[in-house]
Amino acid sequence: MRPHGLRVTEFSVLVVIGKTPGLTQQAISAALQIQPPNLKTIIDGLRRQGLVRRSSVAADRRLRALSLTAQGQRLLALANEAHAGHDRRLLACLGDADVPAVLEALKRIAAL
């Protein structure tokens, strides 16, 4: 993510917002297990870069919904391509039969 100027946590936040625009900061905080004050700092940085916008939630104006700007969508597309390329390079040394087993093992590790 470094070539695109993103830290892993910023990339993760952009992915979640990109897949589910309109989520509140609270929902993103829970989904990514990032403490709310830390997420606020990340969101503020992404806003300053012109990647994310906040808007009021009609049902509760105290809440803020997040969405990607056009610039955020473009950067996320580039970062997703880089991420997919990285995954392909990591898995290239494995045989086709090995890839599912490695992915399954990684899922089990991530669930710990």
N, C-alpha and C positions, 0 to 999 in steps of 0.2 A: 504494500500500500504506500510505502514511502515515495515511490516515483510520482504518485498522484497527490502527495502532500497530506496523506491521511494516516492517522494512527489506527490501530486495530479497533479500538473502542469507537472511534468516529465512523469507521466503515460499518461496524455493526449497527450503530444507530441509523445511519443512512439506509442500510438494507431493510431494517424494520419499518422505517417511515416509508420507504419506496414500495414495500409490499402491502402496507396497510395505512395509506394516507388518512389523516384525520384522527389518529390515535392521540390520546393525551400523554403528557409527560409522565404522569403517574403510571399509565399502562406500559409505556416503554421502559420505565424504571423497573417495574415488576418483571417484564418479559426478559430483560437483559441482566437482571440482578445487579443493577447499578444504583447506588444510593442516590436519592433525589437531589441533594446538593451537588454531587458530582455530575449527574446528568445535566443539571441546569448549566454548569460550567461548559460542558461539552456542547450543548445546544446553543448557548450564547456564542461560542466560537464558530460553530457552523453557520449561525445567522450572520455574524460579522463577515464571513467569507461569501455570503450571498447564496448559500446552499439550501437553507431551510427557512421556512416562514412559520410564524405562530399566528393562529387566528382564534377568536373567541368561540366557545361552544354555545350554541343557541340555548340549550337546555340549562346550562349553568355557566354564566359569564365569568365565573372565577376560574374555570378550567381553560386551558389552552390546547387546541388541536394543532398537530404538526403536519406539515406537508413539505415536499421537496419543491424547490424552485426549478425552472428550466435548467439553470446552470447545475443545480444539484442532481437532476436527472441525468444530465450528460456525464458528469463526473462519476456518478454511480455506475453508469453503463461501462465506462472505461475501467473503473476499478473492478467491476464484476468480470470483465474480460481478462484482466490481469490475474485475478484470483483463480479463474478457471484454468488459465495457462499454467499457473503455479501448480495446481492440482494435477494437471496432465503430466508436467515434468516430474513430479514426485512419484506418480504411479507408473511412469514409463519403464522403470527398471523392473517392474513386476510382470509376470505373465498374465494373460487374460484370466486364467483360472484363479490366480492369487488375489486379484483386485477385490472381489466380493468379500473374501475372508478378512482382508485388511480393513475394509470399510466397516464391516460388522464389528471387528475388534475395537476400532476407533469409536464407534457408537457406544459400545459398552463402557469404554474408558470415560467418555464424555458424560455418561449417566451417573458416574460415581459422585 
